[in-house]
Amino acid sequence: MTDIAPDSAPSPRAVIVGAGPSGFYAADQLLGAGFEVDVLDALPTPFGLVRAGVAPDHPKIKSVTRVYEKTAKKDGFRFFGGIRLGEHIRRAELLERYDVVLYALGTSDDNRLGIPGEDRPGVHGATQFVAWYNGHPDAADYDYNLDVERAVVIGNGNVAMDVARMLVLHPDELAPTDTADHAIEVLAASKVTEVVLLGRRGPAQAAFTNPELRELADLERAGVEVDITDLELDAASAKWLQEEADPTAQRNVEVLREYAAASPKDASHRIVLKFLRSPVEILGEGQDGAVTGIKVVRNEIQAGEGGRLSAVATGDEEVIECGLVLRSIGYRGRPVDDVPFDDRRGLIRNDGGRVCDASGDAHSGEYVVGWIKRGPSGVIGTNKKDAADTVAKIVEDRDAGKLNAPAITDPDAIAAFYAERAPDAVTWAGWQAIDAHEKASGEPHGRPRVKLVRLADLFERSRATTAG
């Protein structure tokens, strides 16, 4: 990682497609290894899910962008926002211009439930909902009917927890955040008073982290309800929790038991955590009517081959009445241009970060990093090591003379190419102008920023000076 290319040799150039955490970690490491790096993103704004995915009431997590800003100040770094692979540019055109093409695209599509009624009005993917309240330009016009009393969130990860929490936050808790203005207005008028969080497996297998679970106790107007009978562990789960589980899982169970044992909070809203339940049908009026409920089946944990624990349906069903369903059961990438793609896994086809074809043969100069490489797992910091693993292979291939051999190497010609294909393309200075404007707009209201959520507004502001 610290091997710098000899001074006598021209610096190899890398392009990273995707300006989220994995892209920035990879950029920093490639710069340190002697590469010059261009970072592209489909949006005019950098930072990926840190800007458009992290819950607005978690500002400390968003402070990681300070690390990425330091990377952007380094010699050899350039940013081009508002450029979409497959629309403005093609994969082959990147390979004509760079020694390394590194995909850091993330996984932007929700997994589907695959059950009857899933396409009823009122059933949405959590990714869309998160993008909406975070001000993603592609989601600014989404419409959510929150004129219902009960919502069901399907999933037991941190995103599911974020969505549930956002639905019950008091307007005073939303006011000082960078939640998109259109979402603040809708959430403030919401009639949702109860959110049911459904987990397919038991409390021992829940995927949320300890801080996400614990902070439910601090909500201003919402209590937490857990049925103590849902926390009775089967023998296999109890054994696994004691002998194999990490401290996070053990602590989750402890916190859940504390919630179950506590006296009910005098609150107007509540989050209800239910475990060992899988949805089998979304109910509604008529074939295409809006959702009125969700039919679920109770599960039990069984140990299978190799001791692997899985949730198995018992046949015992129940109906939970609701007017809104949000699924948060994992995410998958989408194919882009003609980049090799594994449809079964929803990832770019790769061998440890090297892009490869179906037979496993690596493509010279093409690499992948982050969720689109390994799947949606871990926290933001997990992407740093993941990037290091891929960049180590890039350096190894560079030293072995196995990188791509581009025909066009002049950096000014490459910048001109982007300007021709995407005249509104945003440079780092353009992003700084957007950033300054958003922060200045938020300051009078005690907010970190007021986000611009329309592409036209973002592009227009990027053409102003950082002082303007």
Order of alpha helices (4+ residues) and beta strands (2+ residues): beta-alpha-beta-alpha-alpha-alpha-beta-alpha-beta-beta-beta-alpha-beta-alpha-alpha-alpha-beta-alpha-beta-alpha-alpha-beta-beta-beta-beta-beta-beta-beta-beta-beta-beta-beta-alpha-alpha-alpha-alpha-alpha
